[in-house]
């Protein structure tokens, strides 16, 4: 039987842990009343010990990235790639994870920035709308705009 060579190997899907030897994952309750938390989204810890989507008001409370999980059809209708309100959210606090990059071209060891208002991952800062993290890009993004980021240390 002939083998096949993959021409375009992708970086995976947003929220997928990509190298698990060094990861630290912790579960938190979803603190959003109605909003979903997308797989691969940056999350903040609120004063009640729950995680919420990053926003302009809570960006300083960033603790990690929501991890992709496997759900059943009973709890996961169709292709909704997110956590529903009141679900437990697995959060990568240290390790390497795939994320969707909305702007810029990542480079190995490049800085990771987050747009405060939307939680989008970008490669360049602006003076007021982005949060600079101590996270780094592991490499470039693929054709689906997915790149690996490295979270080197826990903040909480």
Residue pairs with C-beta under 8 A, 6 or more apart in sequence:
8 142
8 143
9 142
10 142
10 143
10 144
10 146
11 18
11 98
11 139
11 141
11 142
11 144
11 146
11 147
11 148
12 18
12 98
12 146
12 148
13 39
13 40
13 68
13 81
13 98
13 146
14 38
14 39
14 40
14 41
14 68
14 81
14 98
14 99
14 100
14 146
15 38
15 39
15 40
15 41
15 65
15 66
15 67
15 68
15 81
15 97
15 98
15 99
16 39
16 40
16 67
16 68
16 97
16 98
17 23
17 25
17 67
17 68
17 92
17 95
17 96
17 97
18 96
18 97
18 98
18 138
18 148
19 95
19 96
19 148
20 95
22 94
22 95
22 96
23 92
23 94
23 95
23 96
24 92
24 93
24 94
24 95
24 154
25 67
25 90
25 91
25 92
25 93
25 95
26 64
26 90
26 91
26 93
27 88
27 89
27 90
27 91
28 43
28 45
28 49
28 50
28 51
28 88
28 89
28 91
29 49
29 50
29 51
29 86
29 88
29 89
30 37
30 50
30 51
30 52
30 83
30 84
30 85
30 86
30 87
30 88
30 89
31 46
31 48
31 50
31 51
31 52
32 52
32 53
32 85
33 85
34 85
35 53
35 85
36 80
36 82
36 83
36 84
36 85
37 43
37 51
37 52
37 53
37 66
37 82
37 83
37 89
38 66
38 81
38 82
38 83
38 119
39 66
39 67
39 68
39 69
39 81
39 82
39 83
40 65
40 66
40 68
40 81
40 97
40 98
40 99
40 100
41 53
41 54
41 65
41 66
41 82
41 119
42 54
42 62
42 64
42 65
42 66
42 114
42 119
42 121
43 51
43 52
43 53
43 54
43 62
43 63
43 64
43 65
43 66
43 89
43 91
44 51
44 52
44 53
44 54
44 55
44 58
44 59
44 60
44 61
44 62
44 63
45 51
45 61
45 63
45 156
46 52
46 58
46 61
51 63
51 66
51 89
51 91
52 58
53 119
54 62
54 114
54 116
54 119
54 131
55 116
55 117
55 119
56 116
56 117
59 114
59 116
59 131
60 131
62 114
62 131
62 133
62 155
63 91
63 93
63 155
63 156
64 91
64 92
64 93
64 94
64 151
65 91
65 92
65 97
65 99
65 149
65 151
66 82
66 83
66 89
66 90
66 91
66 92
67 90
67 91
67 92
67 97
68 81
69 83
69 90
75 84
75 87
83 89
92 151
93 151
93 154
93 155
93 156
94 151
94 152
94 153
94 154
95 150
95 151
96 138
96 148
96 149
96 150
96 151
97 148
97 149
97 151
98 146
98 147
98 148
99 121
99 146
99 147
99 148
99 149
100 120
100 121
100 144
100 145
100 146
101 121
101 122
101 123
101 141
101 145
101 146
101 147
102 115
102 120
102 121
102 122
102 145
103 120
103 122
103 123
103 124
104 122
104 123
104 124
105 123
105 140
105 141
106 123
106 137
106 139
106 140
106 141
106 147
107 123
107 137
107 140
108 137
108 138
108 139
108 140
109 136
109 137
110 123
110 136
110 137
111 123
111 125
111 132
111 133
111 135
111 136
111 137
112 121
112 123
112 133
112 135
112 136
112 137
112 149
113 121
113 122
113 123
113 124
113 125
113 130
113 131
113 132
113 133
114 120
114 121
114 122
114 130
114 131
114 133
115 122
115 129
115 130
115 131
116 129
116 130
116 131
117 129
121 147
121 149
122 130
123 137
124 130
125 132
134 152
134 153
135 149
135 150
135 151
135 152
136 149
136 150
136 152
137 147
137 148
137 149
137 150
138 147
138 148
138 149
138 150
139 147
139 148
140 147
141 147
